[in-house]
């Protein structure tokens, strides 16, 4: 079924943004403060008068605000004159406490409005405050500037480093020292080099780098986005990460063995990019913003690249072992090795544990990035990364959103009883084929409602599943027969212990990747003992790929790679349910 329409921006959010911009303007703050002083001193401010208030003072132009403020300062003494003096048309009316009545053109006494009486304040001694006081700035579109940052000292360090280079020009080999002088992590060097124009000229000058530092005195997330993003963009797309990750592959000691296999650089880079968006892009838009980057731990992992020689210790994004497991699983399903799989190929995953109805939903385009998946019925390697991680770890927010989108057939943000029964029917058929009597749907439904405890009876939402600590059991019940049987045979008390210790151990994905990697290495080691023809140039990893269910082996780097160039799919995603 086609994807839901993309959520349009809410007008209220834009109005709030404009209001905050206006409110944070110093001239606006000074103007409002003057009005507040008048009210505290007992003066009456009539905003309904035609000439009583120069409406240009509420404009967004800084010159207009300053001019209005000066005019108000000149008019203020007249407004604070004796109550007997009649107010002129160009001054604010005074809030006199006398009982003088106002007569209309027919001589009738005009009553003061209730709102005017409420606006009058009991005259007290005026509180004098310094006009220079203002509300501190709280809106920073480019990110909050770093506290206690000495720009002059930073620039002097950069100039000192550049003085060591010929003609004060740094090449790509020198950018490690420049990045350190800029107080940036080591692997920011290529983004910094490209942002300063080095990708066009082959070198960067001290003036270019110093100019960049002076412009980007913000937090690390804003600086990183500014370095990698395309001109005029305040977000990161998939291809923005390619130069940065290619430098990691080329220069990190833990990936030195990959230099002998340039065709597989793109495979590793694709995997890392998908994992970055899987963990960081919580809005599912395909565009990582500064806010999302700040809330994630990606930049902390980038900084650890300089300190950790073994990339396999950085399991969330950069682990080569995790890439090895994902690619091997994809290679087993991709029988024609064109880097695409169809529904029949995916159905063979984990011995046909995933239901056909769920596979159809995956290929419907509801959770895939490439529009061709729905049109051509093929799943790319990039989308397979999302599938495998979500399948093996159904406890994370992203995986819960992934499977919720698949089960929400009508896209209304609620899993109805009809939708649950739709997926459970195939589970019952599989159980009957295995000579296992299935639980009636009514009884299964009662169990799942007790498990999730939805806020609204009979309607399971994404919020309910995220709050529930047993979402993996819920999903496996409806579309993964193998894991469903594992849960049924497991001791209920062990499930309770897992919930209590949730978050204190490694994730389900890390457990799966470690186990599968050990199995793959053991298979390769056993194969090497039987066949000494195959060498292992990548030392400890035994880098070979299984073919024909492990009966025939071929060298890992002899895999046909007609699509060795990166083919990153555009993200077209509907809004998040949560």
ZAMARGU-4260 file (C-alpha; in steps of 0.2 Angstrom, whole numbers, plus 5000, padded with zeros to 4 digits):
<rodrens>
0) 5000/5000/5000 | 5007/5018/4997 | 5015/5027/5011 | 5006/5040/5021 | 5007/5058/5016
5) 5022/5068/5023 | 5016/5079/5038 | 5016/5097/5033 | 5024/5110/5045 | 5013/5117/5058
10) 5009/5136/5056 | 5009/5138/5075 | 5027/5133/5076 | 5033/5146/5063 | 5022/5159/5072
15) 5031/5154/5089 | 5048/5156/5081 | 5044/5173/5074 | 5037/5179/5091 | 5053/5173/5100
20) 5064/5182/5087 | 5054/5198/5090 | 5054/5196/5109 | 5073/5193/5110 | 5077/5209/5101
25) 5085/5221/5112 | 5075/5236/5106 | 5059/5226/5109 | 5064/5221/5127 | 5068/5240/5131
30) 5052/5246/5124 | 5042/5233/5134 | 5052/5237/5150 | 5047/5256/5148 | 5029/5251/5147
35) 5031/5240/5162 | 5039/5255/5172 | 5024/5266/5167 | 5012/5252/5173 | 5021/5251/5190
40) 5021/5270/5192 | 5002/5270/5190 | 5001/5276/5173 | 4987/5270/5161 | 4992/5264/5144
45) 4978/5265/5131 | 4984/5254/5117 | 4967/5257/5107 | 4971/5275/5103 | 4976/5279/5085
50) 4991/5290/5089 | 4994/5284/5107 | 5006/5271/5101 | 5017/5271/5086 | 5014/5254/5079
55) 5030/5254/5069 | 5038/5250/5086 | 5032/5232/5084 | 5041/5229/5068 | 5055/5217/5065
60) 5067/5231/5058 | 5081/5235/5071 | 5081/5253/5065 | 5063/5255/5068 | 5064/5248/5085
65) 5078/5260/5090 | 5069/5275/5083 | 5053/5270/5092 | 5062/5268/5108 | 5070/5285/5107
70) 5053/5293/5103 | 5046/5285/5119 | 5060/5291/5129 | 5057/5309/5123 | 5038/5307/5127
75) 5040/5299/5144 | 5042/5315/5154 | 5026/5323/5147 | 5017/5307/5151 | 5023/5308/5169
80) 5018/5327/5172 | 5004/5333/5184 | 4987/5324/5182 | 4979/5341/5179 | 4988/5343/5162
85) 4978/5336/5148 | 4987/5323/5138 | 4991/5328/5120 | 4988/5317/5106 | 5006/5311/5104
90) 5009/5306/5122 | 5003/5290/5132 | 4988/5294/5144 | 4992/5295/5162 | 4984/5284/5175
95) 4977/5297/5186 | 4967/5291/5201 | 4955/5306/5202 | 4936/5304/5200 | 4935/5316/5186
100) 4921/5310/5174 | 4922/5311/5155 | 4907/5319/5146 | 4902/5314/5128 | 4896/5326/5115
105) 4878/5326/5122 | 4883/5330/5139 | 4880/5313/5146 | 4892/5305/5158 | 4903/5291/5150
110) 4907/5277/5161 | 4924/5270/5161 | 4926/5252/5154 | 4928/5238/5166 | 4945/5234/5157
115) 4951/5251/5160 | 4948/5249/5179 | 4956/5233/5179 | 4971/5240/5171 | 4973/5253/5184
120) 4986/5249/5197 | 4987/5257/5215 | 4999/5271/5215 | 5015/5266/5225 | 5032/5272/5225
125) 5039/5269/5208 | 5052/5255/5207 | 5068/5262/5198 | 5077/5249/5188 | 5092/5251/5176
130) 5087/5253/5158 | 5102/5243/5153 | 5094/5227/5160 | 5086/5215/5148 | 5081/5197/5146
135) 5096/5186/5142 | 5096/5179/5124 | 5089/5161/5124 | 5087/5158/5106 | 5102/5152/5096
140) 5098/5146/5078 | 5116/5141/5075 | 5119/5133/5092 | 5123/5140/5109 | 5141/5148/5109
145) 5154/5139/5119 | 5157/5147/5136 | 5174/5154/5140 | 5180/5152/5122 | 5195/5163/5119
150) 5195/5166/5100 | 5211/5176/5100 | 5221/5162/5109 | 5213/5149/5097 | 5218/5158/5082
155) 5236/5161/5088 | 5237/5142/5090 | 5231/5139/5072 | 5243/5152/5065 | 5258/5144/5075
160) 5254/5127/5067 | 5252/5135/5049 | 5269/5144/5051 | 5277/5127/5051 | 5270/5123/5033
165) 5278/5129/5017 | 5269/5146/5012 | 5258/5144/5027 | 5247/5131/5017 | 5241/5114/5024
170) 5239/5099/5013 | 5227/5085/5018 | 5242/5076/5026 | 5244/5091/5038 | 5226/5092/5043
175) 5227/5081/5058 | 5238/5094/5066 | 5226/5108/5061 | 5211/5099/5068 | 5220/5097/5084
180) 5224/5116/5084 | 5206/5120/5081 | 5202/5109/5096 | 5192/5097/5085 | 5193/5078/5085
185) 5206/5071/5074 | 5194/5063/5061 | 5186/5080/5058 | 5201/5084/5047 | 5194/5080/5030
190) 5177/5089/5033 | 5188/5104/5039 | 5199/5103/5024 | 5184/5102/5012 | 5175/5116/5021
195) 5190/5128/5019 | 5191/5124/5000 | 5205/5111/5001 | 5195/5099/4990 | 5196/5111/4975
200) 5214/5118/4978 | 5223/5104/4986 | 5228/5115/5001 | 5220/5127/5013 | 5227/5143/5020
205) 5228/5150/5037 | 5216/5164/5033 | 5203/5151/5027 | 5204/5141/5043 | 5204/5156/5055
210) 5189/5163/5046 | 5180/5147/5048 | 5184/5146/5067 | 5178/5164/5069 | 5161/5160/5061
215) 5158/5144/5070 | 5160/5147/5088 | 5145/5136/5093 | 5143/5119/5100 | 5151/5103/5092
220) 5135/5097/5084 | 5132/5114/5075 | 5150/5114/5069 | 5150/5097/5063 | 5134/5100/5053
225) 5141/5116/5046 | 5157/5106/5040 | 5148/5092/5032 | 5132/5100/5025 | 5129/5106/5008
230) 5130/5125/5006 | 5114/5133/5012 | 5108/5117/5022 | 5107/5116/5040 | 5105/5097/5040
235) 5115/5081/5035 | 5110/5069/5021 | 5117/5052/5018 | 5130/5057/5005 | 5137/5071/5016
240) 5145/5057/5027 | 5155/5049/5012 | 5171/5059/5012 | 5172/5059/5031 | 5170/5040/5032
245) 5181/5037/5017 | 5195/5046/5027 | 5191/5034/5042 | 5193/5019/5031 | 5209/5026/5023
250) 5218/5031/5039 | 5212/5021/5054 | 5224/5008/5060 | 5209/4996/5064 | 5204/4996/5046
255) 5221/4995/5038 | 5217/4978/5031 | 5204/4986/5020 | 5217/4995/5009 | 5219/4978/5000
260) 5200/4978/4996 | 5195/4995/4989 | 5179/4988/4982 | 5173/4984/4999 | 5176/5002/5006
265) 5159/5007/4999 | 5150/4992/5007 | 5157/4996/5024 | 5153/5015/5022 | 5135/5011/5017
270) 5133/5000/5032 | 5140/5014/5044 | 5129/5027/5036 | 5114/5017/5038 | 5118/5014/5056
275) 5121/5032/5059 | 5104/5037/5052 | 5096/5022/5061 | 5102/5028/5078 | 5103/5047/5076
280) 5089/5052/5064 | 5074/5049/5076 | 5063/5059/5065 | 5064/5047/5050 | 5066/5061/5038
285) 5083/5056/5031 | 5090/5073/5037 | 5100/5074/5053 | 5098/5091/5062 | 5109/5099/5075
290) 5096/5094/5088 | 5096/5076/5083 | 5115/5076/5083 | 5116/5084/5100 | 5104/5071/5108
295) 5114/5056/5101 | 5131/5050/5106 | 5138/5050/5088 | 5151/5064/5090 | 5157/5055/5106
300) 5160/5040/5095 | 5169/5050/5082 | 5181/5057/5096 | 5184/5039/5102 | 5190/5034/5085
305) 5207/5044/5089 | 5209/5035/5105 | 5203/5017/5101 | 5213/5007/5089 | 5201/4993/5088
310) 5185/4999/5078 | 5176/4983/5084 | 5175/4991/5101 | 5164/5005/5094 | 5149/4994/5092
315) 5136/5007/5089 | 5142/5013/5072 | 5160/5009/5066 | 5162/4990/5071 | 5169/4980/5056
320) 5163/4964/5064 | 5145/4970/5064 | 5147/4975/5045 | 5154/4958/5042 | 5139/4949/5050
325) 5127/4960/5040 | 5135/4958/5024 | 5137/4940/5025 | 5119/4938/5029 | 5114/4948/5014
330) 5126/4938/5003 | 5118/4922/5008 | 5101/4929/5002 | 5107/4938/4987 | 5109/4923/4976
335) 5112/4932/4960 | 5124/4944/4969 | 5117/4960/4961 | 5115/4969/4978 | 5096/4967/4978
340) 5085/4954/4985 | 5066/4951/4982 | 5053/4944/4993 | 5057/4926/4990 | 5075/4929/4995
345) 5070/4938/5011 | 5058/4924/5015 | 5073/4912/5016 | 5081/4923/5031 | 5082/4913/5047
350) 5074/4897/5039 | 5058/4906/5034 | 5054/4912/5051 | 5047/4929/5046 | 5029/4928/5040
355) 5025/4931/5021 | 5012/4945/5026 | 5026/4954/5036 | 5038/4952/5021 | 5024/4959/5009
360) 5023/4974/5021 | 5041/4977/5021 | 5041/4978/5002 | 5026/4989/5002 | 5037/5004/5005
365) 5031/5008/5022 | 5048/5007/5030 | 5060/5007/5015 | 5070/5022/5009 | 5070/5017/4990
370) 5054/5021/4981 | 5059/5007/4968 | 5056/4994/4982 | 5038/4995/4980 | 5038/4998/4961
375) 5051/4984/4956 | 5049/4973/4971 | 5068/4973/4976 | 5076/4977/4993 | 5093/4986/4993
380) 5108/4982/5004 | 5105/4999/5013 | 5087/4994/5017 | 5093/4977/5023 | 5104/4984/5036
385) 5088/4992/5044 | 5079/4976/5042 | 5092/4965/5050 | 5095/4976/5065 | 5077/4979/5068
390) 5073/4960/5067 | 5087/4955/5079 | 5084/4969/5092 | 5065/4974/5094 | 5068/4983/5110
395) 5075/5000/5103 | 5064/5014/5099 | 5069/5013/5081 | 5065/4995/5079 | 5048/4997/5088
400) 5044/5011/5076 | 5050/5000/5061 | 5038/4986/5065 | 5024/4997/5071 | 5024/5005/5054
405) 5023/4988/5046 | 5009/4981/5057 | 4999/4997/5055 | 4990/4993/5039 | 4979/5008/5037
410) 4992/5020/5044 | 4980/5028/5057 | 4993/5026/5071 | 4984/5012/5080 | 4985/4994/5080
415) 4967/4988/5079 | 4961/4970/5083 | 4958/4967/5065 | 4976/4971/5061 | 4982/4959/5074
420) 4971/4945/5068 | 4977/4948/5051 | 4995/4944/5055 | 4991/4930/5068 | 4982/4920/5055
425) 4998/4915/5047 | 5006/4911/5063 | 4992/4899/5067 | 4994/4891/5050 | 5013/4888/5053
430) 5010/4881/5070 | 4997/4868/5063 | 5010/4863/5049 | 5022/4860/5064 | 5009/4849/5072
435) 5007/4862/5086 | 4990/4867/5092 | 4989/4886/5091 | 4981/4897/5104 | 4965/4904/5099
440) 4966/4922/5094 | 4954/4928/5108 | 4966/4921/5121 | 4981/4927/5112 | 4973/4944/5111
445) 4970/4944/5130 | 4988/4940/5133 | 4995/4954/5122 | 4983/4967/5130 | 4989/4961/5147
450) 5007/4962/5141 | 5006/4980/5133 | 4992/4987/5144 | 4987/5001/5132 | 4981/5018/5138
455) 4965/5016/5128 | 4956/4999/5129 | 4957/4989/5113 | 4969/5001/5104 | 4988/4999/5104
460) 4998/5014/5100 | 5016/5017/5097 | 5017/5026/5114 | 5010/5010/5122 | 5023/4999/5114
465) 5038/5010/5119 | 5032/5011/5137 | 5030/4992/5137 | 5047/4983/5141 | 5041/4967/5132
470) 5038/4974/5114 | 5049/4961/5107 | 5038/4947/5113 | 5023/4956/5106 | 5030/4958/5089
475) 5037/4940/5088 | 5020/4934/5092 | 5013/4940/5076 | 5026/4938/5063 | 5041/4928/5069
480) 5037/4909/5072 | 5054/4904/5078 | 5056/4917/5091 | 5038/4916/5096 | 5041/4897/5101
485) 5057/4902/5110 | 5047/4915/5121 | 5033/4902/5124 | 5046/4889/5130 | 5056/4901/5141
490) 5054/4902/5160 | 5042/4917/5164 | 5053/4922/5178 | 5068/4924/5167 | 5058/4936/5157
495) 5055/4946/5172 | 5073/4946/5176 | 5077/4952/5159 | 5065/4967/5161 | 5073/4971/5178
500) 5090/4971/5171 | 5085/4980/5155 | 5099/4993/5150 | 5112/4986/5161 | 5119/4973/5148
505) 5123/4973/5130 | 5109/4975/5118 | 5101/4961/5109 | 5109/4966/5093 | 5127/4966/5100
510) 5123/4948/5107 | 5117/4942/5090 | 5132/4950/5080 | 5145/4943/5092 | 5137/4925/5091
515) 5135/4926/5072 | 5153/4933/5070 | 5160/4918/5080 | 5150/4906/5070 | 5156/4913/5054
520) 5174/4914/5059 | 5173/4896/5065 | 5166/4890/5049 | 5180/4899/5039 | 5193/4891/5050
525) 5186/4874/5048 | 5186/4877/5029 | 5204/4883/5029 | 5209/4866/5037 | 5200/4857/5023
530) 5206/4868/5009 | 5224/4876/5010 | 5221/4884/4993 | 5212/4899/5001 | 5223/4911/5010
535) 5218/4924/5023 | 5226/4940/5019 | 5215/4949/5033 | 5223/4940/5047 | 5212/4937/5062
540) 5195/4938/5054 | 5196/4924/5041 | 5187/4935/5028 | 5178/4922/5017 | 5160/4921/5011
545) 5149/4906/5011 | 5142/4900/4995 | 5129/4886/4992 | 5126/4884/5010 | 5144/4883/5015
550) 5149/4868/5004 | 5159/4879/4992 | 5170/4893/4997 | 5177/4907/4988 | 5188/4922/4993
555) 5179/4936/5001 | 5187/4949/4989 | 5182/4939/4974 | 5164/4942/4976 | 5157/4950/4960
560) 5154/4969/4963 | 5146/4977/4948 | 5139/4991/4960 | 5154/4995/4970 | 5150/5013/4969
565) 5139/5019/4983 | 5121/5020/4978 | 5112/5029/4993 | 5093/5030/4992 | 5084/5046/4995
570) 5073/5046/5010 | 5055/5050/5008 | 5047/5047/5025 | 5031/5051/5033 | 5030/5059/5050
575) 5034/5050/5066 | 5019/5042/5075 | 5026/5047/5092
</rodrens>
